[in-house]
Amino acid sequence: MTANATTTTRYMFLMTVLIGKSQATVSGNIDVKPGASRLAVFNQIVENYVKRHYGTQNFCVLHFSLEVDVL
C-alpha cells in the first residue's frame, strides 16, 4: 500500500422517504472514507440516490439507517 492510498469501509444504507402521499424505501451500499461524518454520508445518499432516482427535491426522510456491511 502506498502512502497516498485511502481505504474505505463499505456501508449498507436503508432510507424510507415520503414523497407527496407515497412512501418509498431506498437501499444500497456506499463506500465511505475514514473520518467522514454521518451527516456527510447522509447528504451524499440523498443527492446521489434519492433525488436522482425519484427526480424530486421535495420529500421527507422518515427513516435512515447506516450500518457497516459486514456480518
Buried (B, 14 or more C-beta within 10 A) or exposed (E): EEEEEEEEEEBBBEBBBEBEEEEBEBEBEBEBEEEBEEEEBBEBBBEEBBBEEBEEEEBEEEEBEBEEBEE
